[in-house]
Amino acid sequence: MRQPPCLARLLTTAAVTAILAAGLAGCKTAGMSDITGSLGARAEAPVDADPARAAEVYGERYRANPKDADAALRYGQALRANGQRAQAVSVFEQATLTNPGNRSLLAGYGRALADAGSFQRAFDVLTTAHSPANPDWRILSAQGAVLDQMGRHDEARRYYDSALKIRPEEPSVLSNLGLSYMLSKDLPQAEATLRRAQGRGNVDPRVRQNLGLVVGLQGRFGEAESIVKADLPPDEAAANVVYLKQMLSSKGTPRLGARDDDAPRRS
């Protein structure tokens, strides 16, 4: 991997913020997004490979019966996956009014609010979705992710710790925790945490991609390239390398935004 010209500035706050922000935005071109906390078992249902088609199909079902909680959930997920953030917020907001107390819908609503940058409101809604009597590690992880985006890293890590007490060594939570350390520029701890996640075996490939970013930030560019290329078809491997270079040479400071593909994951 040839050294990008701005690598000397990589360890500035701006650079680390830019890299994490890009991860949170979930760049789909290279498939390198963060792992975000999922929001309940039903909210974790995978969105169709074609988000636009899924939005169309579930939208028809939702409009036929706006009180159908499952249709609303899937429609909101599809809208989020398709980048229609405001529409997703609207659908989830209405669905939670129609189905008060539905934790999956509340969790989805919190996620959609975070996508739209309403972090405090997102945290409040996620808190409503969570029941201390029946704690959900996915929602705890999602709350931690939102706190990280508000710069409250120490507090965020307490939520991740609580999630890990329920689900020890859960790769998605460890990945969130690793990204939290990356944002606060504790790169050795970020790497160690992401390696823990990667070591669990059969984990989401985005854990490996996050690890590659952290390794690259520490100047080990050849190793970072090997990590993001591992076990991928040539075209995907090449795309990941291009994306990695873009992240490592990022100089901007885009607004942090919460986005995932309804895998849990920072959700």
N, C-alpha and C positions, 0 to 999 in steps of 0.2 A: 504494500500500500504506500503510495507516494505521499509524502508529508504535505498537507494543505498549508497555504501560506499563513493562515492565522492561528496555527496551533499554539504559538507562544502565548496566546491570550486565552487558551481553553479553560484554565482554572480560575478565571474571573467569575464573579457572581453572575454576570450577564451571560457568559457562555454556558455555565451549568444550567441556569434557568431556561435558556433557549432550548437546550437539549432535552430537558425534562418536559418542557412545554410541548415540544414536537412529539415526544413519546405519548404524552397524555392525549394529544389530539388524535392519535391513532392513525398515523399515515398508512393508508392501505396500499399505496403504490408498491412499496417494498415489503409490505406485510410486517413492518416492525413497529408494533404498538406496545404499550405497557400492559401489564396484567392488572385488571381492576377488580375490586371486590364485587362479587355477585350479590344479587339482592333477593335471596329466597329461592326455594327450589323451583317454583314455576317460572319466576322471573329469569331463571338461568336457562330456560329452554332455548336452544339454538335458533338463531334467525336464519331464514333461507339464504342460500348462496347469492341470490339476486335480490337485494333489498328493495329495489324499485318494484319488482314484481310482487314481493311479499307485502309491501305497503298497499299495493293495489288490491290484492286478494283479501288481506285482513281488513283493509279499509271498507270494502264492500260488506263484509260480514259485520263489522262494527256499526256501520250506518244502518244496516238492517235491524240491529238491536243494540243501541248504545248502552243498554244495561248489562250486556254480556261481558262479564269481567275478563274472561279469557280472551275474547276477541279484542277488547280494549288493550289488554296487556301486550298481546302479540302485535297489534297495530302500532302501539307506541314504540315497541322495540324496533319494528321495521322502519318507522320514521326516523328513529335515532340512528340506526345503521345507515340510513340513506342520507344522513346529514340534515334532515328537516327538523331542526332543534325546536324552533318556536311551535311548530305543529305538534311535536311530541309532547311538549309541556302542556299544551292546550288539551290534548286527548287525555293525558294522565290526570290533569287537574279535574276535568269533568268526570272521569271514571272514579276518582276517589270520592267525589261528592255523591255519585250515584251508588257507590259500593263502600260506604264508610267502614273503616276498620279492616279493610282488605290489605294485609301486610305486603303482599306481592305488588299490588298497585301502588301503595305508598312508597315502596322501595323503588319502583320504576319511576315514580314521580320525582323522588329525590335525585335519581340519576339524571333525569332529563333536565332538572333545574341546574344541576352541576354542569351539564353540557353547555347550558346557556349562560354560564358564568354567575349564576345566582347562588354563590357558595354558602352563605349563611342560611338562606332559606332552604337550600338542599340539605344542610346539616340538620336543621330543625325538623324537616319532614322525615329524614332517615331516623332521627331519634324517636319520632312518633311511630315509625314502622317497627322499631325494635322493642321487644318485650324482655325486661330483666328476668322475668319468671321463666322465659323460654328463649334464652339468648341465641342469636344467630350469628355465627362467625363471619358470614358473608356480609351482613349489614355492618358489623363492627369494622370490618376491613374497609368497606365503602366509606364509613364515617371517617376513618383514619385518612383515606385518600383526600376527602374534601378538606379536612383540617390541614393537610400538607399544602393544598393549593391556596390556603389562606395564610400560609407561612407559619403555622402553629405546629412545628415539627415534633417537639417533645411530647405535646399532647397527642398528636397523631400516633406516635409510637406506643403510647399506652393503650390505644385502641387495637393496634396490631398485636400487642402482647396479650390482650384479652382474647382476641380471636385465636391466637396460637395456643392458648390454654384449653380452648374448646376443641381445636383441630390442630394438634401438634405437628409441626414441620409441614404445614400445608403450603405447597409451592406458590400458590397465588398470593397468599398473605406475605410470605417471605419476599416475593418479588416486590410487592408494595413497600415493604420495609426497606429493601435495598434501594429502591428509588427515592425513598425519604432520606436516606443517608446521602444519596447522590446529590439531592437538592441542597443539603446543608454542607456539601463539599467534603464529607467524610468518605472519600473514595475507597480507602482500604476496607472500611467496614461495609460499604456498599458492595464491594466485590465479594467479600467473605459471605455476606448474607445471600447474594445471588448464587454463589457457588453451592450454598446449602440447598437452595431451591432447585438448582440444576441437578444436584446429586440425588434427588428423590426418584429420578427415572421416569420415563414416559410422561414428561411434563409438557405443557404448552410451549411450542418453539419460541414464543416471545420472551420467555424467561432467558433463554440462551441469547437472544438478540439484545436484551437489556444488559446482560453480562458483557457482551461484546462492546457496548457503548462505554461501560464503566472501565473496562480494560483499556480501550482506546483513549479515554480521557487521561489515563495515567501514562500515556506515551508508548504503550506496547502495541503498536499499530498492526504489526504482522500477526501477533497472537489474536488481536481483536478481529481481524479479517478472517482468520481460520475459524474462529468461534461462530461468526455469523454465516459462514458458508457451509458449515458442517451438515452432512446428510441431506442436502437439498439438491434438486435438479439444477443444472447449470444456469438456466435463465433466472430462477429465483435466487440462486446464490449471487449472481452478478447484480441483480437488483438490490439485494441486501447490502452488498459492498458499496454500491453507489450511494444508498441512503446513509450508510454509516459514515462515509466521507462527508456527506452534506451535514450531518449532525456534528461531526467533529470540527467542521470549519464554520459552524454557525456563529454569527456575531450579533444577531438581533435579540430582542427581549420581548417576544410575543406574550400576550396575556395567557396565563395558564387556563386551560379549559379541560373539563373532565369529559372524557369520551371513552367508550369501550364498544365492544361488539356483542354485549350481553353475554360474554363469558365472564367470569368474575375475576373479578380480575381487575385493578386500582380503580373500579368499580370499582 
